[in-house]
Amino acid sequence: MRFSLALLKQYLATQKSPKEICQILDNGGIEVEELSIPTPPNSKGFEIAKIVTAKPIEGTKLKLCKAQSKSGIHSIVCGAANATEGMFAILATLGTRVGDITIAKRKIQGIVSEGMLCSLEELGLAEKHNAPKNNTQKDNPQKHNAQKNNAQKDDGIVSLPPNVKLEDEPFKALLESLTMFEVAITPNRGDCASVYGIAREIAAAGGGKLSMKKLRKIAKTAPPSPMKINIDSPNCSFFGAVLIKGVTNLTSPPSLQQSLAQMGMSSINAAVDITNYFSGAFCRPLHCYDANKIKDIKITEKSSSFEALDGNQYKLTQDTAVESDGKIAALAGVIAMFNKAAVARASRKLNLHTESSYRFERGVDHNEALDMLHEAALQIAHHCGGEVHSPVYEGKTKLPPRRIKLGPKLVERVGGVKLTSSQISQMLQKSGSLIHSHNTLDKTQGILNVEVPSYRHDIREPTVLVSEVLRLRGLDAIKSQPFNHPSQNLDAFTRLEYIAKRAFANRSLQEIVTWSFVPTLFANKAGDKAEGKTEGKTGGDNVEIANPINKEQMAFLRSNLVLNLLEQEADEMFELGPVWLDPSLEQRHIASIRLSTNQNTSQNTLYEAKQDVLHCLEVLGAAPTQLAQTSRALYHPGLSGEFRQNKKAVAYFGMVHPKFQRAANVSKPAFCAEILLDELSLNASLKKEPFQQLKFQPVERDFAFVVSEQVSAGELVDVLLTANQLITAVNVFDVYRGKPLSQNEKSLALKVTIQPQHKTLTSEEIEQITTELVTAATKVKAKLRNE
Amino acid sequence: MNDLKALSHIEDKFIKLVEGADSAEQLERLRVEAFGKKGEFTALFQRLGSMNAKERPTFGKSLNQTKQKIQTLLEAKIAKVANEAEAKALSTQKADITLNLSNFKGGKLHPITAVTEEITSIFLKMGFAIATGPQIEDDFHNFSGLNIPDDHPARQMHDTFYLKDSDLLLRTHTSSVQLRYLKKHGAPCCIIAPGRVYRADSDQTHTPMFHQIEGLCLGTNYTMAHLKGCLERFIAEFFGDGFETRLRPSYFPFTEPSAELDVKQPNKGWMEVLGCGMVHPNVLKTCGINPSNIGGFAFGLGVERLAMLKYNIQDLRQFFGCNNQWLKHYGINVEQVL
């Protein structure tokens, strides 16, 4: 909500500076998001002047103005369209420096001009039209309605309020109208959603004295109204209307237009402007209807279409509407005393937020509805003429008072602050509550019987009164208590993430964080569900968002991390985060991506990806029991694999399927590693056996076996490991293809480690093991290369 | 007497010779001349056997002392010459220490991870345990159970993502974990809940996904004074000393009273850091807890916001992408102990 210092001062007599006012509001829980104070030019030579006469100069758009200031009458040629008789303006007298020029006597169209009536721009006070501010406060509809906050129109000379005096400091009134506060009203403080409400809040905190003209009443002698009101809705507690006959609806007087501008509202016409002023200044939404189109009024629950004043069609489903002659005239509280919950529901459902709904949702003061109606009707008649009829209304004009009991005990129990009953009483009275006499039992316990003001919709429970007391006392009064509990350990669930991230980072991978959404182009394409993890579930892979803010990027929740990494064109990076195959199945994955620099080395990158998985599984203590080719659609069918535990795939690695690479526009082959962290069984024991130094040196022998391409290295290694129980390791260190081998053959060079247990092996014994090795190799039809 | 004189001569001679020698070879020769099989000292020791009982002790003592002296001198000189020779040899070997091992590319942890871990470790130390909850939530855990009924204006500010053809939503805050935890474990409790949260909002200062850490502490005698003490300790540990803090009244539907915690760096303005308050009696009742017996506080902080304040990060949106330069700059080495 925005308002100017000038407007605030209409309802608050205060000596506080704008910054002090901000402090008071901040301390009270009304957050001042922005305070803009313009810097005026040096006031030397400027005077307040009243335009006594303004005569058009024939054949030009200029006017010859006679302006009365404290230094005399000045004759000025002025080009501003808004220069009119009776207006107060800012005069730069002869010799005054205005921007880059010095005002001198000069002839314009042959007429001598002895000074200049200044515009905001000339004074260097015109608002710079910056791009919209960064932090858009979502609960503030005024931001969307009016960006400009200038009290003054962009064109024309400065027009000062009619109550200024010629002797006043020339820029004081102008600066007050240009000093703008922007405050964020929390949803509970509807009572502060008006300039008057803010003034009341500051006054309660000792920041000034609240001042309000007495509201007038329509004369008892006014003609009776022919209108009838019928409330047929539980959501409307009061509805009142005044008929004004014979209205001439003109533009508003400049002062009213300026006041609206100082609340960030734009002027429409006098009658509407007055109702809008009541909304902004007093949090009293009012509405003007054309009397020719309205007969009797019925407030009812409606389910039909409705064309509002803004020309749009809105579909209602059991929403409260103002109806006349069977036609809907307004949507209760949104575009026209309504139940705040009903208004909030309707406005959210229709996505229609107005000045009026903003206030009704937060709660307006029921008790002053009729009084405000009187005053507003009289003001409309004053500006637009017409005959004011007696008001008609239905519903209670006053609601029964709300009383809540509060004692010092609760204040101490919640707030940790010791206050006496009378201290609490004093504070609450200052903020508008009444303290009633209490029964004897309450009296002995110091419990107060508090009647909260009708405008404080939020105070309905004792704890809210505690908040009110603490707020008024200032939260500084709370003395902090040391907080010391025995320390806790990291739980296993979180620890898994810590370790997995470090395992990947240690593989020279950089951690990144990407959205939990998958780009739409990949949605339902990865076949993750087909992987069998959610049997029986139907539909695509990806959970869909009903109201995405970006249809290309954020319409689906991801079912794997790989496609996010690919889409980012990340290289040597990893992410740990959630994926979903179903709304009820959230799982943590960790995945890495490496782009291969060229086709020839891409096999190496594949093994880097495999190593990412192996290293992480090792440090997590999750021993894979099986390695196999994977059928997962995400990967290249030949250049990929999966690790299984208990027959279930828990990790994948390999080249991303070329179709995804093309879709993501990634030109280099991408290799990924994925671990399904929540599927892992952490079966490997991290316990260490006592250390035993092996007494005998291991024997290492190198072999080269020629084997068919259909046999994997792993298969050969497996059979060699079973050849003799002294063989503890078989490691492949080279793969050779080409001449003199035939097309379908490869040569695997491997190092075999033989670990003697009880005695050093003789060369005969080693020879025997070698023979066993060669024999074992025949199980996969492998032959020693040299044979 | 003559023997003693001769000994003195030998002594003088070898002192001079040792002093004068400047190579390992010379010194080796001297050692042989003095103590070798045919060495001068060896000869004197042989003569000792033929001396009478009266002379022998005196001469023997002098001979031993002298031998010791020359031997010590000789060894010291040998060591000295060897050191000099080695120093000379080493002086010719020189590496260009400005050269580096080619590109060591240690991966770094993301600042969100680093700051989350940092905050977590502070709260673990203070006695909070970690709790978790799902990111796809229902209306009850995200809103209505937290005293945010359907018609509450606060819902508007939450810009909720809803799932298609479903009443489920993406949680807008980690406060949903409060209900999950309390319904399962009840009170008393002292937990934090870190995690991703979502709001349908995207501009310079808002991202549709961000990270929060929720705190909840319930017991029989907690007041706002404990809340203040707890958060002050957290701020002191997280930002270091010299930061002032203040509580400012605010409003959240699930706490009453509610406040925002601001911090102030020396010579800088107040910065809003987190929201907090005393758990609303309605929330406790919803979880089957009697608010007249059990009460306490809750708080929620934004991880990105704290990271930005502490590590001087300007652009929120950079957190979610793969700008390598940015990641290298703000990433934290895994060896770092936070």
Chai-1 contact restraints between the chains, C-beta under 6 A:
chainA,res_idxA,chainB,res_idxB,connection_type,confidence,min_distance_angstrom,max_distance_angstrom,comment,restraint_id
A,G29,B,P249,contact,1.0,0.0,6.0,A-B,restraint_1
A,G29,B,S250,contact,1.0,0.0,6.0,A-B,restraint_2
A,N134,B,Q204,contact,1.0,0.0,6.0,A-B,restraint_3
A,N134,B,T205,contact,1.0,0.0,6.0,A-B,restraint_4
A,N135,B,T205,contact,1.0,0.0,6.0,A-B,restraint_5
A,K138,B,M157,contact,1.0,0.0,6.0,A-B,restraint_6
A,D139,B,M157,contact,1.0,0.0,6.0,A-B,restraint_7
A,T186,B,Y251,contact,1.0,0.0,6.0,A-B,restraint_8
A,P187,B,P153,contact,1.0,0.0,6.0,A-B,restraint_9
A,P187,B,A154,contact,1.0,0.0,6.0,A-B,restraint_10
A,N188,B,Y251,contact,1.0,0.0,6.0,A-B,restraint_11
A,A341,B,D151,contact,1.0,0.0,6.0,A-B,restraint_12
A,A344,B,D151,contact,1.0,0.0,6.0,A-B,restraint_13
A,A344,B,P153,contact,1.0,0.0,6.0,A-B,restraint_14
A,R345,B,D151,contact,1.0,0.0,6.0,A-B,restraint_15
A,E361,B,P153,contact,1.0,0.0,6.0,A-B,restraint_16
A,R362,B,P153,contact,1.0,0.0,6.0,A-B,restraint_17
A,V414,B,M278,contact,1.0,0.0,6.0,A-B,restraint_18
A,G415,B,M224,contact,1.0,0.0,6.0,A-B,restraint_19
A,G416,B,T223,contact,1.0,0.0,6.0,A-B,restraint_20
A,G416,B,M224,contact,1.0,0.0,6.0,A-B,restraint_21
A,G416,B,A225,contact,1.0,0.0,6.0,A-B,restraint_22
A,T463,B,E256,contact,1.0,0.0,6.0,A-B,restraint_23
A,T463,B,P281,contact,1.0,0.0,6.0,A-B,restraint_24
A,V464,B,E256,contact,1.0,0.0,6.0,A-B,restraint_25
A,S467,B,E256,contact,1.0,0.0,6.0,A-B,restraint_26
A,S467,B,P257,contact,1.0,0.0,6.0,A-B,restraint_27
A,L470,B,P257,contact,1.0,0.0,6.0,A-B,restraint_28
A,R471,B,P249,contact,1.0,0.0,6.0,A-B,restraint_29
A,L475,B,L247,contact,1.0,0.0,6.0,A-B,restraint_30
A,L475,B,A259,contact,1.0,0.0,6.0,A-B,restraint_31
A,I478,B,M224,contact,1.0,0.0,6.0,A-B,restraint_32
A,I478,B,A225,contact,1.0,0.0,6.0,A-B,restraint_33
A,I478,B,K228,contact,1.0,0.0,6.0,A-B,restraint_34
A,K479,B,A225,contact,1.0,0.0,6.0,A-B,restraint_35
A,S480,B,A225,contact,1.0,0.0,6.0,A-B,restraint_36
A,S480,B,K228,contact,1.0,0.0,6.0,A-B,restraint_37
A,S480,B,G229,contact,1.0,0.0,6.0,A-B,restraint_38
A,S480,B,E232,contact,1.0,0.0,6.0,A-B,restraint_39
A,Q481,B,A225,contact,1.0,0.0,6.0,A-B,restraint_40
A,Q481,B,H226,contact,1.0,0.0,6.0,A-B,restraint_41
A,Q481,B,G229,contact,1.0,0.0,6.0,A-B,restraint_42
A,P482,B,G229,contact,1.0,0.0,6.0,A-B,restraint_43
A,F483,B,H226,contact,1.0,0.0,6.0,A-B,restraint_44
A,F483,B,G229,contact,1.0,0.0,6.0,A-B,restraint_45
A,F483,B,C230,contact,1.0,0.0,6.0,A-B,restraint_46
A,F483,B,R233,contact,1.0,0.0,6.0,A-B,restraint_47
A,H485,B,G127,contact,1.0,0.0,6.0,A-B,restraint_48
A,P486,B,G127,contact,1.0,0.0,6.0,A-B,restraint_49
A,S487,B,K125,contact,1.0,0.0,6.0,A-B,restraint_50
A,Q488,B,L124,contact,1.0,0.0,6.0,A-B,restraint_51
A,Q488,B,G127,contact,1.0,0.0,6.0,A-B,restraint_52
A,Q488,B,A129,contact,1.0,0.0,6.0,A-B,restraint_53
A,D491,B,I130,contact,1.0,0.0,6.0,A-B,restraint_54
A,T494,B,I130,contact,1.0,0.0,6.0,A-B,restraint_55
A,R502,B,V334,contact,1.0,0.0,6.0,A-B,restraint_56
A,A505,B,G107,contact,1.0,0.0,6.0,A-B,restraint_57
A,A505,B,L109,contact,1.0,0.0,6.0,A-B,restraint_58
A,A505,B,V334,contact,1.0,0.0,6.0,A-B,restraint_59
A,S508,B,K105,contact,1.0,0.0,6.0,A-B,restraint_60
A,S508,B,G107,contact,1.0,0.0,6.0,A-B,restraint_61
A,L509,B,G107,contact,1.0,0.0,6.0,A-B,restraint_62
A,Q510,B,G107,contact,1.0,0.0,6.0,A-B,restraint_63
A,Q510,B,K108,contact,1.0,0.0,6.0,A-B,restraint_64
A,Q510,B,L327,contact,1.0,0.0,6.0,A-B,restraint_65
A,E511,B,L109,contact,1.0,0.0,6.0,A-B,restraint_66
A,E511,B,H110,contact,1.0,0.0,6.0,A-B,restraint_67
A,I512,B,C322,contact,1.0,0.0,6.0,A-B,restraint_68
A,V513,B,H110,contact,1.0,0.0,6.0,A-B,restraint_69
A,V513,B,I112,contact,1.0,0.0,6.0,A-B,restraint_70
A,V513,B,F320,contact,1.0,0.0,6.0,A-B,restraint_71
A,W515,B,M209,contact,1.0,0.0,6.0,A-B,restraint_72
A,S516,B,M209,contact,1.0,0.0,6.0,A-B,restraint_73
A,E544,B,K164,contact,1.0,0.0,6.0,A-B,restraint_74
A,I545,B,F161,contact,1.0,0.0,6.0,A-B,restraint_75
A,A546,B,Y162,contact,1.0,0.0,6.0,A-B,restraint_76
A,A546,B,K164,contact,1.0,0.0,6.0,A-B,restraint_77
A,N547,B,Y162,contact,1.0,0.0,6.0,A-B,restraint_78
A,I549,B,A200,contact,1.0,0.0,6.0,A-B,restraint_79
A,I549,B,S202,contact,1.0,0.0,6.0,A-B,restraint_80
A,Q568,B,C322,contact,1.0,0.0,6.0,A-B,restraint_81
A,A570,B,C322,contact,1.0,0.0,6.0,A-B,restraint_82
A,M573,B,C322,contact,1.0,0.0,6.0,A-B,restraint_83
A,P578,B,Q135,contact,1.0,0.0,6.0,A-B,restraint_84
A,P583,B,I136,contact,1.0,0.0,6.0,A-B,restraint_85
A,P583,B,L168,contact,1.0,0.0,6.0,A-B,restraint_86
A,E586,B,P134,contact,1.0,0.0,6.0,A-B,restraint_87
